[in-house]
Amino acid sequence: MAKLDAGNRKPQFGNSRPWSNKATRRRWNLNIQKVKVLEGGRVVTKRMTTADIRTLMKV
């Protein structure tokens, strides 16, 4: 999994349940995107989750 530049969120784990109801482990990964952010007067590329990007747009 790619390392985040902001935040310390991790993937969530659970079970995959098909029609037979047999539980097999799976994980839900974060939706990580590369974003160019203006930081200290310079443009910097960061890896952020889409939820963090939406929060950043609101500020």
MOPAC internal coordinates of N, CA, C and O (Angstrom, degrees):
PM7 1SCF
backbone

  N    0.0000 0     0.00 0     0.00 0    0    0    0
  C    1.4394 1     0.00 0     0.00 0    1    0    0
  C    1.5235 1   109.48 1     0.00 0    2    1    0
  O    1.2310 1   119.97 1   -39.13 1    3    2    1
  N    1.3139 1   117.66 1   140.87 1    3    2    1
  C    1.4547 1   122.42 1  -179.37 1    5    3    2
  C    1.5277 1   110.15 1   -71.44 1    6    5    3
  O    1.2310 1   121.27 1   -33.45 1    7    6    5
  N    1.3157 1   115.17 1   146.55 1    7    6    5
  C    1.4653 1   120.20 1  -179.78 1    9    7    6
  C    1.5264 1   109.38 1   -82.11 1   10    9    7
  O    1.2310 1   120.93 1   -43.76 1   11   10    9
  N    1.3192 1   115.83 1   136.24 1   11   10    9
  C    1.4582 1   121.39 1   179.33 1   13   11   10
  C    1.5186 1   110.04 1   -83.25 1   14   13   11
  O    1.2310 1   120.55 1   -34.99 1   15   14   13
  N    1.3348 1   116.56 1   145.01 1   15   14   13
  C    1.4561 1   121.40 1   175.58 1   17   15   14
  C    1.5271 1   110.56 1   -85.52 1   18   17   15
  O    1.2310 1   120.08 1   156.15 1   19   18   17
  N    1.3185 1   117.46 1   -23.85 1   19   18   17
  C    1.4642 1   121.22 1   179.99 1   21   19   18
  C    1.5262 1   108.39 1  -135.42 1   22   21   19
  O    1.2310 1   120.74 1   -47.46 1   23   22   21
  N    1.3079 1   116.19 1   132.54 1   23   22   21
  C    1.4571 1   120.15 1   179.54 1   25   23   22
  C    1.5091 1   111.98 1    88.25 1   26   25   23
  O    1.2310 1   120.51 1   -17.97 1   27   26   25
  N    1.3064 1   116.62 1   162.03 1   27   26   25
  C    1.4586 1   120.96 1  -179.00 1   29   27   26
  C    1.5251 1   110.48 1  -129.89 1   30   29   27
  O    1.2310 1   120.48 1  -133.87 1   31   30   29
  N    1.3096 1   116.69 1    46.13 1   31   30   29
  C    1.4526 1   121.58 1  -179.32 1   33   31   30
  C    1.5165 1   110.37 1   -82.47 1   34   33   31
  O    1.2310 1   120.70 1   -28.49 1   35   34   33
  N    1.3349 1   116.26 1   151.51 1   35   34   33
  C    1.4525 1   122.13 1  -178.47 1   37   35   34
  C    1.5264 1   108.77 1  -129.28 1   38   37   35
  O    1.2310 1   120.04 1   -16.29 1   39   38   37
  N    1.3433 1   117.53 1   163.71 1   39   38   37
  C    1.4619 1   119.07 1   178.43 1   41   39   38
  C    1.5215 1   111.26 1   -66.58 1   42   41   39
  O    1.2310 1   121.30 1   -27.08 1   43   42   41
  N    1.3342 1   115.13 1   152.92 1   43   42   41
  C    1.4598 1   120.73 1   177.43 1   45   43   42
  C    1.5159 1   109.12 1   -97.16 1   46   45   43
  O    1.2310 1   120.66 1   -29.30 1   47   46   45
  N    1.3223 1   116.35 1   150.70 1   47   46   45
  C    1.4554 1   122.12 1  -178.21 1   49   47   46
  C    1.5093 1   110.19 1  -116.95 1   50   49   47
  O    1.2310 1   120.95 1   -27.49 1   51   50   49
  N    1.3303 1   115.79 1   152.51 1   51   50   49
  C    1.4622 1   120.72 1   178.52 1   53   51   50
  C    1.5123 1   109.70 1  -170.53 1   54   53   51
  O    1.2310 1   120.94 1    19.77 1   55   54   53
  N    1.3219 1   115.80 1  -160.23 1   55   54   53
  C    1.4555 1   121.92 1  -178.53 1   57   55   54
  C    1.5195 1   110.75 1  -114.51 1   58   57   55
  O    1.2310 1   120.97 1   -35.61 1   59   58   57
  N    1.3289 1   115.76 1   144.39 1   59   58   57
  C    1.4592 1   122.14 1   170.30 1   61   59   58
  C    1.5242 1   106.27 1   -92.77 1   62   61   59
  O    1.2310 1   120.21 1   -53.10 1   63   62   61
  N    1.3285 1   117.21 1   126.90 1   63   62   61
  C    1.4600 1   121.65 1  -176.02 1   65   63   62
  C    1.5276 1   110.81 1  -119.71 1   66   65   63
  O    1.2310 1   119.67 1   -82.47 1   67   66   65
  N    1.3311 1   118.23 1    97.53 1   67   66   65
  C    1.4555 1   120.20 1   176.90 1   69   67   66
  C    1.5342 1   110.81 1   -79.04 1   70   69   67
  O    1.2310 1   120.85 1     7.71 1   71   70   69
  N    1.3191 1   115.98 1  -172.29 1   71   70   69
  C    1.4694 1   121.29 1  -178.60 1   73   71   70
  C    1.5200 1   111.52 1   -59.62 1   74   73   71
  O    1.2310 1   119.60 1   146.18 1   75   74   73
  N    1.3284 1   118.36 1   -33.82 1   75   74   73
  C    1.4675 1   121.79 1   179.89 1   77   75   74
  C    1.5296 1   112.21 1   -74.44 1   78   77   75
  O    1.2310 1   120.21 1   171.91 1   79   78   77
  N    1.3297 1   117.20 1    -8.09 1   79   78   77
  C    1.4624 1   124.20 1   177.13 1   81   79   78
  C    1.5258 1   112.78 1    68.28 1   82   81   79
  O    1.2310 1   120.20 1  -160.89 1   83   82   81
  N    1.3458 1   117.22 1    19.11 1   83   82   81
  C    1.4655 1   121.12 1   177.06 1   85   83   82
  C    1.5227 1   108.27 1   -80.44 1   86   85   83
  O    1.2310 1   120.20 1   -54.24 1   87   86   85
  N    1.3227 1   117.22 1   125.76 1   87   86   85
  C    1.4631 1   122.06 1  -176.12 1   89   87   86
  C    1.5270 1   110.52 1   -86.98 1   90   89   87
  O    1.2310 1   120.47 1   -58.03 1   91   90   89
  N    1.3182 1   116.72 1   121.97 1   91   90   89
  C    1.4559 1   122.22 1   171.40 1   93   91   90
  C    1.5201 1   107.43 1  -125.34 1   94   93   91
  O    1.2310 1   120.89 1   -38.33 1   95   94   93
  N    1.3192 1   115.90 1   141.67 1   95   94   93
  C    1.4609 1   120.39 1  -174.98 1   97   95   94
  C    1.5347 1   111.32 1   -70.56 1   98   97   95
  O    1.2310 1   121.15 1   -36.27 1   99   98   97
  N    1.3216 1   115.40 1   143.73 1   99   98   97
  C    1.4578 1   122.25 1   175.50 1  101   99   98
  C    1.5124 1   108.46 1  -148.82 1  102  101   99
  O    1.2310 1   120.72 1    -8.85 1  103  102  101
  N    1.3234 1   116.24 1   171.15 1  103  102  101
  C    1.4533 1   119.10 1   177.36 1  105  103  102
  C    1.5142 1   111.12 1  -136.66 1  106  105  103
  O    1.2310 1   121.20 1   -29.70 1  107  106  105
  N    1.3170 1   115.31 1   150.30 1  107  106  105
  C    1.4495 1   123.22 1   177.51 1  109  107  106
  C    1.5171 1   107.28 1  -104.90 1  110  109  107
  O    1.2310 1   120.67 1   -68.36 1  111  110  109
  N    1.3359 1   116.33 1   111.64 1  111  110  109
  C    1.4577 1   121.46 1  -178.76 1  113  111  110
  C    1.5199 1   110.99 1   -81.26 1  114  113  111
  O    1.2310 1   120.99 1   -21.50 1  115  114  113
  N    1.3070 1   115.71 1   158.50 1  115  114  113
  C    1.4580 1   121.94 1   177.00 1  117  115  114
  C    1.5242 1   109.46 1   -75.62 1  118  117  115
  O    1.2310 1   120.96 1   -30.30 1  119  118  117
  N    1.3175 1   115.77 1   149.70 1  119  118  117
  C    1.4613 1   121.45 1   177.33 1  121  119  118
  C    1.5312 1   107.79 1   -88.70 1  122  121  119
  O    1.2310 1   120.78 1   -90.13 1  123  122  121
  N    1.3313 1   116.12 1    89.87 1  123  122  121
  C    1.4597 1   122.02 1  -175.01 1  125  123  122
  C    1.5248 1   109.66 1   -95.82 1  126  125  123
  O    1.2310 1   121.44 1   -48.37 1  127  126  125
  N    1.3392 1   114.86 1   131.63 1  127  126  125
  C    1.4565 1   121.75 1   179.85 1  129  127  126
  C    1.5222 1   108.81 1  -127.86 1  130  129  127
  O    1.2310 1   120.51 1   -27.20 1  131  130  129
  N    1.3351 1   116.63 1   152.80 1  131  130  129
  C    1.4587 1   121.38 1   172.28 1  133  131  130
  C    1.5212 1   108.04 1   -88.26 1  134  133  131
  O    1.2310 1   121.02 1   -48.97 1  135  134  133
  N    1.3375 1   115.65 1   131.03 1  135  134  133
  C    1.4617 1   121.22 1  -176.30 1  137  135  134
  C    1.5191 1   108.80 1  -133.11 1  138  137  135
  O    1.2310 1   120.50 1   -40.57 1  139  138  137
  N    1.3176 1   116.65 1   139.43 1  139  138  137
  C    1.4564 1   121.24 1   173.57 1  141  139  138
  C    1.5233 1   108.05 1   -91.92 1  142  141  139
  O    1.2310 1   121.00 1   -55.81 1  143  142  141
  N    1.3431 1   115.68 1   124.19 1  143  142  141
  C    1.4560 1   121.90 1  -174.96 1  145  143  142
  C    1.5175 1   109.10 1  -123.91 1  146  145  143
  O    1.2310 1   120.59 1   -39.20 1  147  146  145
  N    1.3209 1   116.48 1   140.80 1  147  146  145
  C    1.4611 1   121.60 1   175.20 1  149  147  146
  C    1.5231 1   107.85 1   -83.28 1  150  149  147
  O    1.2310 1   120.80 1   -64.83 1  151  150  149
  N    1.3342 1   116.08 1   115.17 1  151  150  149
  C    1.4637 1   121.07 1  -175.35 1  153  151  150
  C    1.5221 1   109.16 1  -133.96 1  154  153  151
  O    1.2310 1   120.78 1   -67.49 1  155  154  153
  N    1.3172 1   116.12 1   112.51 1  155  154  153
  C    1.4627 1   119.86 1   179.80 1  157  155  154
  C    1.5168 1   113.36 1    64.90 1  158  157  155
  O    1.2310 1   120.10 1  -148.25 1  159  158  157
  N    1.3212 1   117.42 1    31.75 1  159  158  157
  C    1.4583 1   121.55 1   179.81 1  161  159  158
  C    1.5184 1   114.08 1    83.11 1  162  161  159
  O    1.2310 1   119.97 1  -177.69 1  163  162  161
  N    1.3436 1   117.66 1     2.31 1  163  162  161
  C    1.4641 1   121.76 1   179.10 1  165  163  162
  C    1.5249 1   109.79 1  -121.58 1  166  165  163
  O    1.2310 1   120.59 1   -29.88 1  167  166  165
  N    1.3143 1   116.48 1   150.12 1  167  166  165
  C    1.4577 1   121.55 1   176.83 1  169  167  166
  C    1.5282 1   108.29 1   -88.11 1  170  169  167
  O    1.2310 1   120.54 1   -56.89 1  171  170  169
  N    1.3312 1   116.57 1   123.11 1  171  170  169
  C    1.4532 1   122.86 1  -176.46 1  173  171  170
  C    1.5252 1   108.82 1  -125.33 1  174  173  171
  O    1.2310 1   120.31 1   -42.13 1  175  174  173
  N    1.3370 1   117.01 1   137.87 1  175  174  173
  C    1.4548 1   121.30 1   176.16 1  177  175  174
  C    1.5215 1   109.02 1   -89.71 1  178  177  175
  O    1.2310 1   120.80 1   -51.77 1  179  178  177
  N    1.3409 1   116.08 1   128.23 1  179  178  177
  C    1.4586 1   121.37 1  -179.11 1  181  179  178
  C    1.5203 1   109.48 1  -129.52 1  182  181  179
  O    1.2310 1   120.55 1   -24.22 1  183  182  181
  N    1.3323 1   116.56 1   155.78 1  183  182  181
  C    1.4576 1   122.42 1   173.05 1  185  183  182
  C    1.5127 1   107.82 1  -101.00 1  186  185  183
  O    1.2310 1   120.74 1   -60.91 1  187  186  185
  N    1.3342 1   116.19 1   119.09 1  187  186  185
  C    1.4633 1   121.03 1  -176.52 1  189  187  186
  C    1.5199 1   109.65 1  -136.07 1  190  189  187
  O    1.2310 1   120.85 1   -24.86 1  191  190  189
  N    1.3220 1   115.99 1   155.14 1  191  190  189
  C    1.4542 1   119.94 1   173.65 1  193  191  190
  C    1.5265 1   108.18 1   -77.23 1  194  193  191
  O    1.2310 1   120.76 1   -20.63 1  195  194  193
  N    1.3215 1   116.15 1   159.37 1  195  194  193
  C    1.4628 1   119.88 1  -179.63 1  197  195  194
  C    1.5191 1   110.97 1   -64.61 1  198  197  195
  O    1.2310 1   120.06 1   148.08 1  199  198  197
  N    1.3313 1   117.49 1   -31.92 1  199  198  197
  C    1.4660 1   120.43 1   177.12 1  201  199  198
  C    1.5239 1   110.54 1   -65.51 1  202  201  199
  O    1.2310 1   119.96 1   140.85 1  203  202  201
  N    1.3353 1   117.67 1   -39.15 1  203  202  201
  C    1.4657 1   121.34 1   177.55 1  205  203  202
  C    1.5246 1   111.10 1   -67.72 1  206  205  203
  O    1.2310 1   120.17 1   143.71 1  207  206  205
  N    1.3301 1   117.28 1   -36.29 1  207  206  205
  C    1.4619 1   121.69 1   178.30 1  209  207  206
  C    1.5171 1   110.33 1   -64.77 1  210  209  207
  O    1.2310 1   120.58 1   136.85 1  211  210  209
  N    1.3298 1   116.49 1   -43.15 1  211  210  209
  C    1.4723 1   119.82 1   177.93 1  213  211  210
  C    1.5231 1   111.41 1   -63.00 1  214  213  211
  O    1.2310 1   120.52 1   140.15 1  215  214  213
  N    1.3333 1   116.62 1   -39.85 1  215  214  213
  C    1.4598 1   120.21 1   177.43 1  217  215  214
  C    1.5229 1   110.92 1   -65.09 1  218  217  215
  O    1.2310 1   120.25 1   140.14 1  219  218  217
  N    1.3224 1   117.13 1   -39.86 1  219  218  217
  C    1.4549 1   121.77 1   179.21 1  221  219  218
  C    1.5256 1   111.45 1   -63.86 1  222  221  219
  O    1.2310 1   120.17 1   143.75 1  223  222  221
  N    1.3279 1   117.28 1   -36.25 1  223  222  221
  C    1.4738 1   120.86 1  -179.97 1  225  223  222
  C    1.5336 1   111.66 1   -68.12 1  226  225  223
  O    1.2310 1   120.31 1   153.01 1  227  226  225
  N    1.3239 1   117.02 1   -26.99 1  227  226  225
  C    1.4717 1   120.63 1  -178.40 1  229  227  226
  C    1.5280 1   112.03 1   -76.23 1  230  229  227
  O    1.2310 1   120.32 1   156.27 1  231  230  229
  N    1.3298 1   116.99 1   -23.73 1  231  230  229
  C    1.4717 1   120.79 1  -176.37 1  233  231  230
  C    1.4953 1   110.94 1   -79.23 1  234  233  231
  O    1.2310 1   120.10 1   180.00 1  235  234  233

